[in-house]
């Protein structure tokens, strides 16, 4: 059947109506920007261009695009003029409209985002410059999670539930000897609302006492990484009081989130393993500290015992014989002096002795009497001092013997305190390990509850349409549609032959 048109304008209007009927939905298209300018009506005009080569030659495809509010658009793209868009790849979202008078299709776009590496890096560098001027960038990076300074016992997880990234993270975390407590924040990792949901989750985690925020996402296409280039998300991460780890499953390209995160790892399983390794290191350091404590304490006790024994030996060796010997030496010295004086007198000439015999005899008698009395007094004095020293010696010995039992009691008391401290330390360590085991059982139950694979083991399956969209009601399918049923070991492809409503079946049973 041939469709006839009376005039060319009639054909053009028919094309427009056909386009409205069959091409009215939103579309996204990627291309290189050419001829960008703001027209007289204040609308941004540009062309999306793609060049390709074939056997028959080279071809260039062009699509005219228009965007309203160019000022706000340029501000969001961090550029000053439309000329800065030239030669860079962007992704435009809007609706396709056929303009009859212009005889062309125009993409009336409402959103424009960087897509190529050049446009993404240009906008990213501008955002990082603004954050640097505001004093928020660069952030303090964590070379290792050990820099947190304590074992990681509580974390906040931001991820989509039931995704591969969340499962991989938990697989890596299970090797931790001390399983951390965690708060789970469900957020989309793709789509226009992804950045907003992640920002809300980061803000909610600030007052929960968590030690670490982990953003998880499995692998995906290059276009899905665009949602991690959001300026508000980058600002929220910079302002976070809690360290943020980016683990969004990509190895080749870095996103804006990776630049502002306190630590960025390639995959979610790497993040889980780092947390497990950190807790293992702290547990090993704790065990070594306990060994060093006991060794040092034992050395201190041994040194104290040695010093005490040395002091006791010095006290017992300080006897009174030293004082008696000193007095004996002094008495011998006085005797020698007396004998030397008598000898000096005897050496005088006989004539002088005869001449002064009488005088010397009287003097000698007087001197001898004085010396004798002096020596007797000195001897009595030395004897009295010896008696006093002997009494003091006995007193010192009784004091030392009396002090030995309190010293022994003091050492026994310190030993008992050491045993008590050791017992407390062992009990504290046992309580910590018991608490860790309790937490492990609780968190294992939680993990099983949120693990989508757990339902497979009970005979369940995940049903999606041909495009992978999950189905939760029979209203989403019709007769003849293809379905995918995912079970534990593969995927089953099926076709809808008949739909039976559970509600209708229940009503028939009641009747």
matplotlib code that plots the C-alpha trace (Angstrom):
import matplotlib.pyplot as plt

x = [0.0, 1.4, 0.8, 0.1, 0.7, -0.8, 1.9, 5.5, 4.3, 1.8, 4.7, 6.7, 3.9, 3.3, 7.0, 6.6, 3.5, 5.1, 8.2, 6.1, 4.3, 7.3, 10.3, 8.8, 10.9, 14.1, 17.3, 21.0, 23.6, 27.4, 29.4, 32.1, 30.9, 31.2, 30.0, 28.8, 27.4, 24.6, 22.0, 19.9, 17.2, 19.7, 19.7, 22.9, 23.2, 25.7, 26.4, 27.2, 29.6, 30.9, 33.4, 33.8, 35.7, 34.4, 35.5, 33.4, 34.9, 34.8, 31.5, 30.6, 27.3, 25.9, 23.1, 21.8, 21.2, 19.8, 20.0, 18.1, 19.7, 23.2, 24.6, 23.7, 24.9, 28.3, 28.6, 27.9, 30.5, 33.1, 33.7, 33.5, 32.3, 30.8, 34.1, 35.6, 33.3, 34.8, 36.5, 35.5, 33.1, 29.9, 26.8, 23.4, 20.0, 16.7, 14.0, 14.2, 11.9, 11.4, 11.1, 9.0, 10.1, 13.8, 13.5, 15.7, 15.7, 16.8, 17.7, 16.2, 18.5, 18.0, 21.2, 24.8, 27.6, 31.3, 32.0, 35.4, 38.6, 39.4, 36.1, 36.0, 39.5, 38.8, 35.8, 37.4, 40.5, 38.2, 36.3, 39.5, 40.8, 37.6, 38.0, 41.6, 40.7, 38.1, 40.8, 39.2, 41.7, 44.1, 42.7, 45.0, 45.5, 45.9, 48.9, 47.6, 44.6, 47.1, 47.3, 43.8, 45.7, 43.3, 41.6, 38.7, 35.6, 32.9, 32.4, 29.7, 29.0, 27.4, 26.4, 23.5, 22.0, 22.5, 25.3, 28.5, 30.6, 29.0, 29.4, 33.1, 33.7, 32.2, 34.3, 37.5, 36.4, 35.7, 39.4, 39.5, 40.2, 38.0, 34.9, 33.8, 30.3, 28.8, 25.9, 24.6, 23.3, 21.5, 22.2, 22.1, 25.5, 24.2, 21.6, 20.9, 20.1, 23.3, 25.4, 22.5, 21.9, 25.6, 25.9, 22.9, 24.5, 27.8, 26.0, 24.0, 27.2, 29.0, 27.3, 27.2, 30.7, 31.9, 35.7, 35.5, 33.1, 33.4, 31.7, 31.4, 30.5, 31.3, 32.6, 30.7, 30.8, 32.8, 29.6, 28.5, 31.6, 30.2, 28.1, 31.2, 32.3, 29.6, 30.8, 28.5, 29.7, 33.3, 32.6, 30.8, 33.7, 36.2, 34.1, 33.7, 35.1, 35.4, 37.9, 36.3, 37.5, 36.5, 36.2, 34.2, 35.7, 37.8, 41.5, 42.2, 40.4, 40.3, 37.2, 36.8, 35.7, 39.1, 41.0, 39.1, 38.7, 41.1, 42.0, 41.1, 41.5, 40.8, 38.1, 35.7, 37.4, 40.7, 39.0, 37.7, 41.1, 42.9, 40.5, 41.1, 44.8, 44.8, 42.9, 45.3, 48.3, 46.8, 46.1, 49.7, 51.0, 48.8, 50.3, 53.8, 53.1, 51.9, 55.1, 57.2, 55.3, 55.9, 59.6, 60.2, 58.3, 60.3, 63.6, 62.5, 61.7, 65.1, 67.0, 65.2, 66.1, 69.8, 69.9, 68.3, 70.7, 73.7, 72.4, 72.0, 75.5, 76.9, 75.1, 76.2, 79.9, 80.1, 81.3, 82.7, 86.2, 86.9, 86.4, 88.5, 91.4, 91.4, 91.6, 94.4, 96.4, 96.0, 97.2, 100.3, 101.1, 101.0, 103.2, 105.8, 105.9, 106.4, 109.3, 110.9, 110.8, 112.5, 115.2, 115.9, 116.5, 118.8, 121.1, 122.1, 125.7, 126.5, 127.7, 124.3, 122.6, 124.7, 124.2, 120.5, 120.1, 118.1, 116.0, 115.5, 114.8, 112.0, 110.8, 111.0, 109.1, 106.4, 106.3, 106.1, 103.2, 101.4, 102.0, 100.8, 97.7, 97.1, 97.6, 95.4, 92.6, 93.0, 92.9, 89.8, 88.2, 89.1, 87.7, 84.4, 84.1, 84.7, 81.9, 79.5, 80.4, 79.8, 76.3, 75.6, 76.7, 74.3, 71.5, 72.2, 72.2, 68.8, 67.4, 68.6, 67.1, 63.9, 63.7, 64.3, 60.7, 58.9, 61.1, 60.3, 56.6, 56.8, 58.3, 55.6, 52.9, 54.3, 54.5, 50.8, 49.9, 51.8, 49.9, 46.6, 47.4, 48.4, 45.1, 43.1, 44.9, 44.2, 40.5, 40.3, 41.8, 39.4, 36.4, 37.6, 37.9, 34.5, 32.9, 34.6, 33.2, 29.8, 30.0, 31.2, 28.2, 25.8, 27.5, 27.5, 23.8, 23.4, 25.5, 23.5, 20.3, 21.4, 23.2, 21.0, 22.8, 21.4, 17.9, 19.3, 20.3, 16.6, 15.3, 14.7, 15.6, 15.9, 13.6, 14.4, 13.2, 15.3, 17.1, 18.0, 15.4, 14.2, 10.5, 8.4, 4.8, 3.1, 1.9, 5.4, 5.2, 2.9, 2.3, 5.2, 7.9, 11.3, 12.4, 15.7, 15.7, 19.0, 19.7, 22.9, 24.8, 23.5, 20.6, 17.4, 15.8, 12.0, 9.0, 5.7, 2.9, 0.3, -0.2, -2.1, -2.9, -2.4, -5.1, -7.6, -6.8, -7.4, -10.8, -11.9, -10.8, -13.0, -16.0]
y = [0.0, 3.4, 6.4, 9.4, 13.1, 16.0, 18.4, 18.4, 20.2, 17.5, 14.9, 17.0, 17.4, 13.7, 13.0, 15.3, 13.5, 10.1, 11.3, 12.5, 9.1, 6.8, 8.9, 10.8, 9.1, 10.5, 9.6, 9.9, 10.4, 10.9, 12.8, 15.5, 19.0, 21.4, 24.9, 25.7, 29.2, 31.1, 32.4, 35.6, 33.9, 33.0, 29.3, 27.2, 25.8, 23.0, 20.0, 16.5, 15.0, 11.5, 10.6, 7.0, 5.2, 2.4, 0.6, 2.9, 6.0, 8.4, 9.6, 12.3, 12.2, 15.4, 16.0, 19.5, 20.1, 23.0, 23.6, 26.3, 28.2, 28.1, 30.2, 27.7, 24.9, 26.5, 27.1, 23.4, 22.4, 24.8, 26.7, 30.3, 30.3, 27.8, 27.8, 25.7, 22.9, 22.5, 19.2, 17.4, 14.5, 15.1, 13.1, 14.9, 13.9, 15.1, 14.5, 14.3, 16.8, 17.2, 20.8, 21.1, 24.6, 23.7, 20.2, 18.6, 16.8, 18.7, 17.2, 19.5, 18.6, 19.5, 17.9, 17.9, 16.0, 15.4, 11.9, 11.9, 11.9, 15.5, 17.0, 15.0, 16.0, 19.6, 19.8, 17.7, 20.0, 23.0, 21.5, 20.5, 24.1, 25.4, 22.9, 23.9, 27.6, 26.8, 25.0, 21.5, 20.0, 18.2, 15.9, 14.0, 10.6, 7.4, 5.4, 2.5, 1.9, 1.5, 5.3, 5.3, 4.3, 1.7, -1.6, -1.1, -2.3, -0.2, 0.8, 2.3, 0.6, 2.6, 0.2, -1.2, -4.2, -7.6, -6.4, -8.2, -5.4, -5.8, -9.6, -9.3, -6.8, -9.2, -12.1, -10.1, -8.9, -12.5, -13.0, -10.4, -12.0, -9.3, -8.8, -5.1, -3.9, -2.1, 0.1, -0.4, 2.5, 1.5, 3.8, 3.6, 3.5, 4.6, 7.0, 10.7, 10.1, 8.2, 11.1, 12.6, 9.2, 8.7, 12.3, 11.6, 8.4, 10.1, 12.8, 10.2, 8.3, 11.3, 11.0, 7.2, 6.8, 4.9, 4.7, 4.3, 4.9, 2.5, 3.3, 0.0, -0.7, -3.6, -3.3, -1.5, 0.4, 3.6, 5.7, 4.5, 6.2, 9.6, 9.7, 9.7, 13.0, 15.0, 18.2, 18.0, 14.4, 15.6, 18.4, 16.1, 13.7, 16.6, 17.8, 14.4, 14.0, 10.3, 8.8, 7.7, 4.7, 4.6, 1.0, 1.3, -1.5, 0.1, -0.3, 2.0, 5.3, 7.5, 9.5, 12.7, 10.6, 8.8, 12.1, 13.5, 10.1, 9.6, 6.2, 4.7, 1.0, -0.8, -3.3, -3.9, -7.2, -5.2, -2.9, -5.8, -7.5, -4.3, -3.9, -7.6, -7.2, -4.1, -5.9, -8.9, -6.6, -4.9, -8.3, -9.4, -6.2, -6.7, -10.1, -8.8, -6.0, -8.4, -10.4, -7.3, -6.2, -9.4, -9.5, -5.9, -6.3, -9.4, -7.6, -4.7, -7.1, -8.9, -5.6, -4.5, -7.8, -7.4, -3.8, -4.8, -7.7, -5.4, -2.9, -5.6, -6.9, -3.4, -2.9, -6.2, -5.6, -2.2, -3.6, -1.8, -3.3, -0.5, 2.1, 0.1, -0.2, 3.5, 4.2, 1.6, 3.4, 6.7, 5.2, 3.7, 7.1, 8.8, 6.2, 6.6, 10.3, 9.9, 7.4, 9.8, 12.6, 10.5, 9.4, 13.0, 13.9, 10.9, 12.0, 15.1, 15.4, 13.9, 17.2, 18.8, 15.8, 16.1, 19.8, 19.5, 16.1, 17.2, 19.6, 17.0, 14.3, 16.4, 17.4, 13.9, 12.6, 15.2, 14.5, 10.8, 11.2, 13.5, 11.1, 8.2, 10.0, 11.1, 7.7, 6.1, 8.6, 8.1, 4.3, 4.6, 6.9, 4.4, 1.5, 3.5, 4.3, 0.6, -0.3, 2.2, 1.0, -2.6, -1.6, 0.3, -2.7, -4.9, -2.3, -2.1, -5.9, -6.1, -3.3, -5.1, -8.4, -6.6, -4.9, -8.1, -9.6, -6.3, -6.3, -9.9, -9.1, -6.2, -8.4, -11.0, -8.3, -7.0, -10.6, -11.1, -7.8, -9.0, -12.3, -10.4, -8.0, -10.9, -12.7, -9.5, -9.2, -12.8, -12.4, -9.1, -10.8, -13.7, -11.3, -9.5, -12.7, -13.9, -10.6, -10.8, -14.4, -13.1, -10.2, -12.7, -14.9, -11.9, -10.4, -13.7, -13.9, -10.3, -11.1, -14.2, -12.2, -9.6, -12.0, -12.6, -16.0, -17.3, -17.5, -19.7, -22.4, -22.6, -23.2, -19.6, -17.8, -14.2, -13.5, -10.7, -9.7, -10.1, -6.8, -7.8, -5.8, -7.5, -8.6, -8.4, -8.6, -10.3, -6.9, -6.3, -9.2, -10.3, -13.5, -14.4, -12.4, -14.0, -14.3, -15.1, -17.2, -17.1, -20.0, -21.0, -22.6, -20.6, -18.9, -20.5, -18.9, -19.2, -17.9, -16.7, -19.1, -18.1, -15.6, -16.7, -14.1, -15.2, -12.8, -14.2, -17.7, -16.8, -15.3, -18.4, -20.5, -18.3, -18.7]
z = [0.0, -1.1, 1.2, -0.9, 0.1, -1.8, -0.8, 0.6, 3.7, 4.3, 4.3, 6.6, 9.2, 8.9, 9.8, 12.8, 14.0, 13.4, 15.4, 18.3, 18.4, 18.1, 19.1, 22.1, 24.8, 26.4, 24.6, 25.4, 22.7, 22.8, 20.4, 19.8, 20.1, 17.1, 16.2, 19.8, 20.1, 21.9, 19.4, 19.5, 21.6, 24.3, 23.5, 23.1, 19.6, 18.8, 16.7, 17.9, 15.3, 14.7, 12.0, 10.8, 8.0, 5.9, 2.8, 0.6, 2.2, 5.2, 6.6, 9.1, 11.0, 12.5, 14.9, 15.8, 19.5, 21.5, 25.2, 27.2, 30.1, 28.8, 31.6, 34.3, 32.0, 31.5, 35.2, 36.0, 33.4, 35.0, 31.7, 30.7, 27.1, 24.6, 22.6, 25.4, 24.4, 21.0, 20.1, 23.4, 23.9, 25.9, 26.6, 26.0, 27.4, 25.9, 23.4, 19.6, 17.7, 13.9, 12.9, 9.8, 8.6, 9.1, 7.6, 10.3, 13.5, 16.6, 20.0, 22.6, 25.5, 29.1, 30.5, 29.2, 31.0, 30.2, 28.7, 27.0, 29.0, 27.9, 29.0, 32.2, 33.3, 32.4, 34.6, 37.4, 37.5, 37.8, 40.7, 42.5, 42.1, 43.7, 46.6, 47.0, 47.2, 49.8, 51.9, 51.5, 49.1, 49.1, 51.8, 54.1, 52.4, 54.4, 53.2, 55.4, 57.6, 60.5, 60.6, 62.2, 65.4, 66.7, 65.6, 63.2, 65.2, 63.5, 59.9, 57.7, 54.3, 51.5, 48.6, 46.6, 48.4, 46.7, 44.4, 43.6, 45.1, 48.5, 48.4, 47.4, 50.3, 52.8, 51.4, 52.0, 55.5, 56.7, 57.3, 60.0, 63.5, 65.0, 62.8, 62.9, 63.6, 60.6, 59.6, 56.1, 54.0, 50.9, 47.9, 44.2, 42.5, 39.1, 37.8, 38.4, 42.1, 42.9, 44.1, 46.1, 47.9, 48.7, 50.1, 52.4, 53.6, 54.4, 56.3, 58.3, 59.3, 60.8, 64.2, 64.6, 66.1, 63.1, 62.4, 58.6, 55.7, 52.7, 49.4, 47.4, 43.8, 41.5, 38.0, 35.2, 32.0, 31.5, 31.4, 34.9, 36.4, 35.5, 38.6, 40.8, 39.2, 41.1, 42.7, 45.7, 46.4, 46.3, 48.7, 51.1, 51.2, 51.8, 54.8, 56.3, 59.8, 59.2, 56.7, 53.5, 51.4, 47.7, 46.4, 43.2, 41.2, 38.4, 37.6, 34.6, 35.3, 38.4, 39.3, 41.2, 44.2, 44.1, 44.3, 47.3, 49.2, 52.1, 50.5, 47.1, 46.3, 43.1, 44.1, 47.0, 48.0, 48.4, 50.9, 52.9, 53.0, 54.1, 57.1, 58.0, 57.7, 59.9, 62.7, 62.4, 62.8, 65.9, 67.4, 66.8, 68.3, 71.4, 72.0, 71.6, 74.1, 76.7, 76.3, 76.6, 79.7, 81.5, 80.5, 81.6, 84.9, 85.7, 85.0, 87.3, 90.2, 89.7, 89.7, 92.9, 94.7, 93.7, 95.0, 98.3, 98.8, 98.1, 100.7, 103.3, 102.8, 103.2, 106.5, 107.9, 106.8, 108.6, 112.0, 115.0, 114.6, 112.2, 114.9, 117.5, 115.1, 114.4, 118.2, 118.6, 115.9, 117.7, 121.0, 119.4, 117.8, 121.2, 122.7, 120.0, 120.5, 124.3, 123.7, 121.2, 123.8, 126.4, 124.0, 123.1, 126.7, 127.2, 124.4, 126.0, 127.4, 130.7, 131.9, 131.1, 132.7, 135.8, 136.0, 135.6, 137.2, 140.1, 138.0, 135.3, 137.8, 139.3, 135.9, 134.6, 137.6, 137.0, 133.3, 133.9, 136.3, 133.9, 131.0, 133.0, 134.1, 130.6, 129.1, 131.8, 131.1, 127.4, 127.8, 129.9, 127.3, 124.5, 126.5, 127.1, 123.4, 122.6, 124.9, 123.3, 119.8, 120.9, 122.2, 118.9, 116.9, 118.8, 118.3, 114.5, 114.3, 116.1, 113.8, 110.6, 111.8, 112.7, 109.3, 107.3, 107.9, 106.7, 103.6, 102.9, 103.5, 101.1, 98.4, 99.0, 98.7, 95.4, 94.2, 95.1, 93.3, 90.2, 90.2, 90.7, 87.8, 85.6, 86.4, 85.6, 82.3, 81.3, 82.3, 80.3, 77.2, 77.5, 77.7, 74.6, 72.6, 73.9, 72.9, 69.5, 69.0, 69.9, 67.4, 64.8, 65.2, 65.1, 62.0, 60.3, 60.8, 59.4, 56.4, 55.6, 55.9, 53.4, 51.1, 48.0, 47.4, 50.7, 49.2, 46.4, 48.9, 50.1, 46.6, 45.6, 42.4, 41.0, 38.1, 35.6, 32.2, 29.0, 29.8, 33.4, 35.2, 38.4, 38.4, 41.5, 40.1, 37.2, 35.9, 34.6, 32.1, 29.4, 27.5, 25.2, 27.1, 27.7, 31.3, 33.0, 36.2, 38.1, 40.4, 42.3, 39.3, 36.3, 34.4, 33.0, 30.0, 29.8, 28.0, 29.6, 28.5, 31.0, 33.9, 37.1, 39.7, 43.3, 44.5, 42.0, 43.1, 46.7, 45.9, 44.1, 47.1, 49.4, 47.2]

ax = plt.figure().add_subplot(projection="3d")
ax.plot(x, y, z, "-o")
ax.set_aspect("equal")
plt.show()
